[in-house]
Amino acid sequence: MNYAIKNDILCLLDTGHFHPTENVADKISSMLLFNDRLAFHVSRPVRWDSDHVLKLNDDLQDVADELVKCNGLDRSYIGLDYFDASINRVAALIIGARNMEKALLKALLTPWDLLTKYQDILDHTRVLALQEELKTLPWGEVWDEYCLREGASLESEWFKDVIEYENTVLKKRG
């Protein structure tokens, strides 16, 4: 990381190649202090292997939260990985991309300014109460509206499109 900063090289944080007890999100705020921009290779590590389809899990949400909290979205390049030979590759791409977008949406819907205000006045009870309340908010409805506005299939519909594509296009490739 120091070499990249010293030589004006874009630093790449690879979520699939960190020690299992490390969280890439913990590095984002300090990295953005010293880097004009960051690149991310976002994948789901499976033990010491990486490059698996993203799940909307705590690690992914932590990365999205930090990027939004630190105003780092416009300074970041996010590349996704979706390899998993055991599942349909088209579905893998869709699942991973949608999960990254969902994590970013949830982060963008979080009232960081309010959480920061309570933290700054040392009202940790309110911080905890608000964090717990946020877990029950209906962000899925916002996601559905986003999909509708963007002309994307809803969560309950996109898989049917993948199966149709598999049957009409991929199976003909033999």
MODELLER restraints for C-alpha pairs under 7 A, 6 or more apart:
rsr = mdl.restraints
at = mdl.atoms
rsr.add(forms.Gaussian(group=physical.xy_distance, feature=features.Distance(at['CA:1:A'], at['CA:11:A']), mean=6.46, stdev=0.5))
rsr.add(forms.Gaussian(group=physical.xy_distance, feature=features.Distance(at['CA:4:A'], at['CA:10:A']), mean=6.34, stdev=0.5))
rsr.add(forms.Gaussian(group=physical.xy_distance, feature=features.Distance(at['CA:4:A'], at['CA:11:A']), mean=5.83, stdev=0.5))
rsr.add(forms.Gaussian(group=physical.xy_distance, feature=features.Distance(at['CA:5:A'], at['CA:35:A']), mean=6.64, stdev=0.5))
rsr.add(forms.Gaussian(group=physical.xy_distance, feature=features.Distance(at['CA:10:A'], at['CA:37:A']), mean=6.86, stdev=0.5))
rsr.add(forms.Gaussian(group=physical.xy_distance, feature=features.Distance(at['CA:10:A'], at['CA:38:A']), mean=6.19, stdev=0.5))
rsr.add(forms.Gaussian(group=physical.xy_distance, feature=features.Distance(at['CA:10:A'], at['CA:39:A']), mean=6.80, stdev=0.5))
rsr.add(forms.Gaussian(group=physical.xy_distance, feature=features.Distance(at['CA:11:A'], at['CA:38:A']), mean=5.67, stdev=0.5))
rsr.add(forms.Gaussian(group=physical.xy_distance, feature=features.Distance(at['CA:11:A'], at['CA:39:A']), mean=6.09, stdev=0.5))
rsr.add(forms.Gaussian(group=physical.xy_distance, feature=features.Distance(at['CA:12:A'], at['CA:38:A']), mean=6.35, stdev=0.5))
rsr.add(forms.Gaussian(group=physical.xy_distance, feature=features.Distance(at['CA:12:A'], at['CA:39:A']), mean=4.62, stdev=0.5))
rsr.add(forms.Gaussian(group=physical.xy_distance, feature=features.Distance(at['CA:12:A'], at['CA:40:A']), mean=5.44, stdev=0.5))
rsr.add(forms.Gaussian(group=physical.xy_distance, feature=features.Distance(at['CA:12:A'], at['CA:41:A']), mean=6.95, stdev=0.5))
rsr.add(forms.Gaussian(group=physical.xy_distance, feature=features.Distance(at['CA:13:A'], at['CA:39:A']), mean=6.22, stdev=0.5))
rsr.add(forms.Gaussian(group=physical.xy_distance, feature=features.Distance(at['CA:13:A'], at['CA:40:A']), mean=4.86, stdev=0.5))
rsr.add(forms.Gaussian(group=physical.xy_distance, feature=features.Distance(at['CA:13:A'], at['CA:41:A']), mean=6.23, stdev=0.5))
rsr.add(forms.Gaussian(group=physical.xy_distance, feature=features.Distance(at['CA:14:A'], at['CA:40:A']), mean=5.80, stdev=0.5))
rsr.add(forms.Gaussian(group=physical.xy_distance, feature=features.Distance(at['CA:14:A'], at['CA:41:A']), mean=4.60, stdev=0.5))
rsr.add(forms.Gaussian(group=physical.xy_distance, feature=features.Distance(at['CA:14:A'], at['CA:42:A']), mean=6.16, stdev=0.5))
rsr.add(forms.Gaussian(group=physical.xy_distance, feature=features.Distance(at['CA:15:A'], at['CA:24:A']), mean=6.04, stdev=0.5))
rsr.add(forms.Gaussian(group=physical.xy_distance, feature=features.Distance(at['CA:15:A'], at['CA:41:A']), mean=6.29, stdev=0.5))
rsr.add(forms.Gaussian(group=physical.xy_distance, feature=features.Distance(at['CA:15:A'], at['CA:42:A']), mean=5.30, stdev=0.5))
rsr.add(forms.Gaussian(group=physical.xy_distance, feature=features.Distance(at['CA:15:A'], at['CA:43:A']), mean=5.90, stdev=0.5))
rsr.add(forms.Gaussian(group=physical.xy_distance, feature=features.Distance(at['CA:16:A'], at['CA:42:A']), mean=6.93, stdev=0.5))
rsr.add(forms.Gaussian(group=physical.xy_distance, feature=features.Distance(at['CA:16:A'], at['CA:43:A']), mean=5.43, stdev=0.5))
rsr.add(forms.Gaussian(group=physical.xy_distance, feature=features.Distance(at['CA:16:A'], at['CA:44:A']), mean=5.77, stdev=0.5))
rsr.add(forms.Gaussian(group=physical.xy_distance, feature=features.Distance(at['CA:16:A'], at['CA:45:A']), mean=4.46, stdev=0.5))
rsr.add(forms.Gaussian(group=physical.xy_distance, feature=features.Distance(at['CA:16:A'], at['CA:50:A']), mean=4.57, stdev=0.5))
rsr.add(forms.Gaussian(group=physical.xy_distance, feature=features.Distance(at['CA:16:A'], at['CA:51:A']), mean=6.20, stdev=0.5))
rsr.add(forms.Gaussian(group=physical.xy_distance, feature=features.Distance(at['CA:17:A'], at['CA:50:A']), mean=6.55, stdev=0.5))
rsr.add(forms.Gaussian(group=physical.xy_distance, feature=features.Distance(at['CA:20:A'], at['CA:47:A']), mean=6.92, stdev=0.5))
rsr.add(forms.Gaussian(group=physical.xy_distance, feature=features.Distance(at['CA:23:A'], at['CA:59:A']), mean=6.83, stdev=0.5))
rsr.add(forms.Gaussian(group=physical.xy_distance, feature=features.Distance(at['CA:24:A'], at['CA:63:A']), mean=6.89, stdev=0.5))
rsr.add(forms.Gaussian(group=physical.xy_distance, feature=features.Distance(at['CA:25:A'], at['CA:62:A']), mean=5.61, stdev=0.5))
rsr.add(forms.Gaussian(group=physical.xy_distance, feature=features.Distance(at['CA:25:A'], at['CA:63:A']), mean=4.55, stdev=0.5))
rsr.add(forms.Gaussian(group=physical.xy_distance, feature=features.Distance(at['CA:25:A'], at['CA:66:A']), mean=6.12, stdev=0.5))
rsr.add(forms.Gaussian(group=physical.xy_distance, feature=features.Distance(at['CA:28:A'], at['CA:66:A']), mean=6.51, stdev=0.5))
rsr.add(forms.Gaussian(group=physical.xy_distance, feature=features.Distance(at['CA:29:A'], at['CA:66:A']), mean=6.88, stdev=0.5))
rsr.add(forms.Gaussian(group=physical.xy_distance, feature=features.Distance(at['CA:29:A'], at['CA:70:A']), mean=6.18, stdev=0.5))
rsr.add(forms.Gaussian(group=physical.xy_distance, feature=features.Distance(at['CA:36:A'], at['CA:75:A']), mean=6.69, stdev=0.5))
rsr.add(forms.Gaussian(group=physical.xy_distance, feature=features.Distance(at['CA:37:A'], at['CA:75:A']), mean=4.52, stdev=0.5))
rsr.add(forms.Gaussian(group=physical.xy_distance, feature=features.Distance(at['CA:37:A'], at['CA:76:A']), mean=5.50, stdev=0.5))
rsr.add(forms.Gaussian(group=physical.xy_distance, feature=features.Distance(at['CA:38:A'], at['CA:75:A']), mean=6.39, stdev=0.5))
rsr.add(forms.Gaussian(group=physical.xy_distance, feature=features.Distance(at['CA:38:A'], at['CA:76:A']), mean=4.80, stdev=0.5))
rsr.add(forms.Gaussian(group=physical.xy_distance, feature=features.Distance(at['CA:38:A'], at['CA:77:A']), mean=6.35, stdev=0.5))
rsr.add(forms.Gaussian(group=physical.xy_distance, feature=features.Distance(at['CA:39:A'], at['CA:76:A']), mean=5.55, stdev=0.5))
rsr.add(forms.Gaussian(group=physical.xy_distance, feature=features.Distance(at['CA:39:A'], at['CA:77:A']), mean=4.59, stdev=0.5))
rsr.add(forms.Gaussian(group=physical.xy_distance, feature=features.Distance(at['CA:39:A'], at['CA:78:A']), mean=6.01, stdev=0.5))
rsr.add(forms.Gaussian(group=physical.xy_distance, feature=features.Distance(at['CA:40:A'], at['CA:77:A']), mean=6.08, stdev=0.5))
rsr.add(forms.Gaussian(group=physical.xy_distance, feature=features.Distance(at['CA:40:A'], at['CA:78:A']), mean=4.86, stdev=0.5))
rsr.add(forms.Gaussian(group=physical.xy_distance, feature=features.Distance(at['CA:40:A'], at['CA:79:A']), mean=5.83, stdev=0.5))
rsr.add(forms.Gaussian(group=physical.xy_distance, feature=features.Distance(at['CA:41:A'], at['CA:78:A']), mean=6.39, stdev=0.5))
rsr.add(forms.Gaussian(group=physical.xy_distance, feature=features.Distance(at['CA:41:A'], at['CA:79:A']), mean=4.92, stdev=0.5))
rsr.add(forms.Gaussian(group=physical.xy_distance, feature=features.Distance(at['CA:41:A'], at['CA:80:A']), mean=5.80, stdev=0.5))
rsr.add(forms.Gaussian(group=physical.xy_distance, feature=features.Distance(at['CA:42:A'], at['CA:78:A']), mean=6.99, stdev=0.5))
rsr.add(forms.Gaussian(group=physical.xy_distance, feature=features.Distance(at['CA:42:A'], at['CA:79:A']), mean=6.06, stdev=0.5))
rsr.add(forms.Gaussian(group=physical.xy_distance, feature=features.Distance(at['CA:42:A'], at['CA:80:A']), mean=4.89, stdev=0.5))
rsr.add(forms.Gaussian(group=physical.xy_distance, feature=features.Distance(at['CA:42:A'], at['CA:81:A']), mean=6.19, stdev=0.5))
rsr.add(forms.Gaussian(group=physical.xy_distance, feature=features.Distance(at['CA:43:A'], at['CA:50:A']), mean=6.59, stdev=0.5))
rsr.add(forms.Gaussian(group=physical.xy_distance, feature=features.Distance(at['CA:43:A'], at['CA:51:A']), mean=4.91, stdev=0.5))
rsr.add(forms.Gaussian(group=physical.xy_distance, feature=features.Distance(at['CA:43:A'], at['CA:52:A']), mean=5.59, stdev=0.5))
rsr.add(forms.Gaussian(group=physical.xy_distance, feature=features.Distance(at['CA:43:A'], at['CA:53:A']), mean=6.34, stdev=0.5))
rsr.add(forms.Gaussian(group=physical.xy_distance, feature=features.Distance(at['CA:43:A'], at['CA:54:A']), mean=5.58, stdev=0.5))
rsr.add(forms.Gaussian(group=physical.xy_distance, feature=features.Distance(at['CA:43:A'], at['CA:80:A']), mean=6.13, stdev=0.5))
rsr.add(forms.Gaussian(group=physical.xy_distance, feature=features.Distance(at['CA:43:A'], at['CA:81:A']), mean=5.11, stdev=0.5))
rsr.add(forms.Gaussian(group=physical.xy_distance, feature=features.Distance(at['CA:43:A'], at['CA:82:A']), mean=6.98, stdev=0.5))
rsr.add(forms.Gaussian(group=physical.xy_distance, feature=features.Distance(at['CA:44:A'], at['CA:50:A']), mean=6.06, stdev=0.5))
rsr.add(forms.Gaussian(group=physical.xy_distance, feature=features.Distance(at['CA:44:A'], at['CA:51:A']), mean=5.95, stdev=0.5))
rsr.add(forms.Gaussian(group=physical.xy_distance, feature=features.Distance(at['CA:44:A'], at['CA:52:A']), mean=4.91, stdev=0.5))
rsr.add(forms.Gaussian(group=physical.xy_distance, feature=features.Distance(at['CA:44:A'], at['CA:53:A']), mean=5.99, stdev=0.5))
rsr.add(forms.Gaussian(group=physical.xy_distance, feature=features.Distance(at['CA:44:A'], at['CA:54:A']), mean=5.13, stdev=0.5))
rsr.add(forms.Gaussian(group=physical.xy_distance, feature=features.Distance(at['CA:44:A'], at['CA:55:A']), mean=6.96, stdev=0.5))
rsr.add(forms.Gaussian(group=physical.xy_distance, feature=features.Distance(at['CA:45:A'], at['CA:51:A']), mean=6.36, stdev=0.5))
rsr.add(forms.Gaussian(group=physical.xy_distance, feature=features.Distance(at['CA:45:A'], at['CA:52:A']), mean=6.39, stdev=0.5))
rsr.add(forms.Gaussian(group=physical.xy_distance, feature=features.Distance(at['CA:51:A'], at['CA:81:A']), mean=5.46, stdev=0.5))
rsr.add(forms.Gaussian(group=physical.xy_distance, feature=features.Distance(at['CA:51:A'], at['CA:82:A']), mean=6.32, stdev=0.5))
rsr.add(forms.Gaussian(group=physical.xy_distance, feature=features.Distance(at['CA:51:A'], at['CA:83:A']), mean=5.72, stdev=0.5))
rsr.add(forms.Gaussian(group=physical.xy_distance, feature=features.Distance(at['CA:52:A'], at['CA:81:A']), mean=6.50, stdev=0.5))
rsr.add(forms.Gaussian(group=physical.xy_distance, feature=features.Distance(at['CA:52:A'], at['CA:82:A']), mean=5.34, stdev=0.5))
rsr.add(forms.Gaussian(group=physical.xy_distance, feature=features.Distance(at['CA:52:A'], at['CA:83:A']), mean=5.10, stdev=0.5))
rsr.add(forms.Gaussian(group=physical.xy_distance, feature=features.Distance(at['CA:52:A'], at['CA:84:A']), mean=5.64, stdev=0.5))
rsr.add(forms.Gaussian(group=physical.xy_distance, feature=features.Distance(at['CA:53:A'], at['CA:81:A']), mean=6.54, stdev=0.5))
rsr.add(forms.Gaussian(group=physical.xy_distance, feature=features.Distance(at['CA:53:A'], at['CA:82:A']), mean=4.30, stdev=0.5))
rsr.add(forms.Gaussian(group=physical.xy_distance, feature=features.Distance(at['CA:53:A'], at['CA:83:A']), mean=6.11, stdev=0.5))
rsr.add(forms.Gaussian(group=physical.xy_distance, feature=features.Distance(at['CA:53:A'], at['CA:84:A']), mean=6.55, stdev=0.5))
rsr.add(forms.Gaussian(group=physical.xy_distance, feature=features.Distance(at['CA:53:A'], at['CA:92:A']), mean=5.93, stdev=0.5))
rsr.add(forms.Gaussian(group=physical.xy_distance, feature=features.Distance(at['CA:53:A'], at['CA:96:A']), mean=5.43, stdev=0.5))
rsr.add(forms.Gaussian(group=physical.xy_distance, feature=features.Distance(at['CA:54:A'], at['CA:82:A']), mean=6.86, stdev=0.5))
rsr.add(forms.Gaussian(group=physical.xy_distance, feature=features.Distance(at['CA:54:A'], at['CA:96:A']), mean=4.55, stdev=0.5))
rsr.add(forms.Gaussian(group=physical.xy_distance, feature=features.Distance(at['CA:54:A'], at['CA:99:A']), mean=6.56, stdev=0.5))
rsr.add(forms.Gaussian(group=physical.xy_distance, feature=features.Distance(at['CA:55:A'], at['CA:96:A']), mean=6.78, stdev=0.5))
rsr.add(forms.Gaussian(group=physical.xy_distance, feature=features.Distance(at['CA:55:A'], at['CA:99:A']), mean=6.31, stdev=0.5))
rsr.add(forms.Gaussian(group=physical.xy_distance, feature=features.Distance(at['CA:56:A'], at['CA:99:A']), mean=5.33, stdev=0.5))
rsr.add(forms.Gaussian(group=physical.xy_distance, feature=features.Distance(at['CA:56:A'], at['CA:103:A']), mean=6.75, stdev=0.5))
rsr.add(forms.Gaussian(group=physical.xy_distance, feature=features.Distance(at['CA:60:A'], at['CA:103:A']), mean=6.79, stdev=0.5))
rsr.add(forms.Gaussian(group=physical.xy_distance, feature=features.Distance(at['CA:61:A'], at['CA:103:A']), mean=5.16, stdev=0.5))
rsr.add(forms.Gaussian(group=physical.xy_distance, feature=features.Distance(at['CA:64:A'], at['CA:103:A']), mean=5.74, stdev=0.5))
rsr.add(forms.Gaussian(group=physical.xy_distance, feature=features.Distance(at['CA:64:A'], at['CA:104:A']), mean=5.11, stdev=0.5))
rsr.add(forms.Gaussian(group=physical.xy_distance, feature=features.Distance(at['CA:64:A'], at['CA:107:A']), mean=5.99, stdev=0.5))
rsr.add(forms.Gaussian(group=physical.xy_distance, feature=features.Distance(at['CA:65:A'], at['CA:107:A']), mean=4.81, stdev=0.5))
rsr.add(forms.Gaussian(group=physical.xy_distance, feature=features.Distance(at['CA:67:A'], at['CA:73:A']), mean=5.59, stdev=0.5))
rsr.add(forms.Gaussian(group=physical.xy_distance, feature=features.Distance(at['CA:68:A'], at['CA:107:A']), mean=6.20, stdev=0.5))
rsr.add(forms.Gaussian(group=physical.xy_distance, feature=features.Distance(at['CA:68:A'], at['CA:108:A']), mean=6.41, stdev=0.5))
rsr.add(forms.Gaussian(group=physical.xy_distance, feature=features.Distance(at['CA:69:A'], at['CA:112:A']), mean=6.47, stdev=0.5))
rsr.add(forms.Gaussian(group=physical.xy_distance, feature=features.Distance(at['CA:82:A'], at['CA:92:A']), mean=5.60, stdev=0.5))
rsr.add(forms.Gaussian(group=physical.xy_distance, feature=features.Distance(at['CA:82:A'], at['CA:93:A']), mean=5.49, stdev=0.5))
rsr.add(forms.Gaussian(group=physical.xy_distance, feature=features.Distance(at['CA:82:A'], at['CA:96:A']), mean=6.22, stdev=0.5))
rsr.add(forms.Gaussian(group=physical.xy_distance, feature=features.Distance(at['CA:90:A'], at['CA:162:A']), mean=6.87, stdev=0.5))
rsr.add(forms.Gaussian(group=physical.xy_distance, feature=features.Distance(at['CA:91:A'], at['CA:162:A']), mean=6.34, stdev=0.5))
rsr.add(forms.Gaussian(group=physical.xy_distance, feature=features.Distance(at['CA:106:A'], at['CA:139:A']), mean=6.63, stdev=0.5))
rsr.add(forms.Gaussian(group=physical.xy_distance, feature=features.Distance(at['CA:115:A'], at['CA:127:A']), mean=5.80, stdev=0.5))
rsr.add(forms.Gaussian(group=physical.xy_distance, feature=features.Distance(at['CA:118:A'], at['CA:124:A']), mean=6.82, stdev=0.5))
rsr.add(forms.Gaussian(group=physical.xy_distance, feature=features.Distance(at['CA:118:A'], at['CA:126:A']), mean=6.52, stdev=0.5))
rsr.add(forms.Gaussian(group=physical.xy_distance, feature=features.Distance(at['CA:118:A'], at['CA:127:A']), mean=5.96, stdev=0.5))
rsr.add(forms.Gaussian(group=physical.xy_distance, feature=features.Distance(at['CA:119:A'], at['CA:127:A']), mean=6.49, stdev=0.5))
rsr.add(forms.Gaussian(group=physical.xy_distance, feature=features.Distance(at['CA:144:A'], at['CA:154:A']), mean=5.96, stdev=0.5))
rsr.add(forms.Gaussian(group=physical.xy_distance, feature=features.Distance(at['CA:147:A'], at['CA:153:A']), mean=6.31, stdev=0.5))
rsr.add(forms.Gaussian(group=physical.xy_distance, feature=features.Distance(at['CA:147:A'], at['CA:154:A']), mean=6.09, stdev=0.5))
